[in-house]
Amino acid sequence: MNAILALEDGTWYRGVAAGAQGEARGEVVFNTSMTGYQEVLTDPSYAGQIVTMTAPQIGNYGVAAGDAESQAPHVAGFVMREASPLASNWRADGTLRDYLIRHSIVAIADIDTRALTRVLRSAGVMRGVIATGQVDPDQLVEHARTIPRMEGSDLVSGVTCDRVFEWRDRTTGAAAGDADHAEFGLPLVRRASRRLRVAAYDFGIKWNILRRLDAYGCDVHVFPASAPPEDLLAVEPDGLFLSNGPGDPAALGYAIGNVRELVKTDVPMFGICLGHQVLGLAVGGETFKLKFGHRGANHPVKELSSGKVEITSQNHGFAVDPTTLPSDVNVTHLNLYDGTVEGFRHTTKPIFSVQYHPEASPGPHDADYLFRQFLESMEKR
């Protein structure tokens, strides 16, 4: 079946349907990872976005339950150069195409993703529509122009949990502490001397974050994004965690206010991605939208204190403005592509955060030490 991807600037591409039939709308972005497409599909941070994979072939190792980052895909749509019809992987539960159809994800293949990526890199990410069947490209362009912009959008409310829960590995059914973390290719760690209790805000949390906290010896109580601070403190946590998630951080007034209250405590706090941005806003900083964001598995980040460069996994479209951070907050990490803030730390409180994803393991495990630092801050307290 034919399919068309149309952008708000009037650009459109004709290809073939590679997933469910219908129409998908969202902000069109690109990801430079060569692998990890299932992790991308199931990352709640991609809610509201049509993701373009720049690698030339996607789907060649199929999909597997152990690679999911949430219960189902969250992308608005999916774009590929070539969609592999085969799943060459003993772990695979099926092909990517079947997976997309089963979860009603509209996808397009057989388009020039290099040309599309150059457009997005030069003009910036744009609103777009994928539609299958016999459709009018000009009409789709008009549809794209009516989609709400990412700026000002609260997408967290659509991906957060609806009630408090204690983490159990959804891929194995194992209770916290029982999962075989070696299965996910992650490094061995030093566990805490006792099980530590972490209260986590779910802004769209990835399962691998929960797996890593579990691996370090933490029992994680996950709370809805709008839960009041006193609910988190009621479980007497050793630490507080702020998760990744989608949309504009500045639109999350309720989350910013709640985190601002938690900052006043002496409980160690660790934020990742959207959690990093919300924390930046809570301490008095500001955020801004990037032209085309950082999405991929090999982005270089410099740790300023040591001068070391980490190869990191990233997925974000907003950043913290360092000129707006208060004097008691120090920038700790910088992106070597464009110099944007990738991490900061409070000088008097046990609070720190990073923009990238230390729980992801695209090959290097350069950033896993951040979980150890969180563990040490909880043990010290």
Secondary structure, DSSP 8 states (H G I E B T S, - for coil): -EEEEEETTS-EEEEEE-SBSSEEEEEEEEE--SS-HHHHHH-GGGBTEEEEE-SSEE-TT-B-GGG-SSSS--BSEEE-SEE-S----TT-SB-HHHHHHHTT-BEEESS-HHHHHHHHHHH--EEEEEEESS--HHHHHHHHTTS--STT---GGGTS-SS-EE-B-TTT--BTT-S-GGGGT-------SS-EEEEEEESS--HHHHHHHHHTTEEEEEEETT--HHHHHHT--SEEEE----S-GGG-HHHHHHHHHHHTS-S-EEEETHHHHHHHHHTT-EEEEEEEEEEEEEEEEEETTT--EEEEEEEEEEEEEGGGS-TTEEEEEEETTT--EEEEEESSSSEEEESS-TT--SS--TTTHHHHHHHHHHHH-
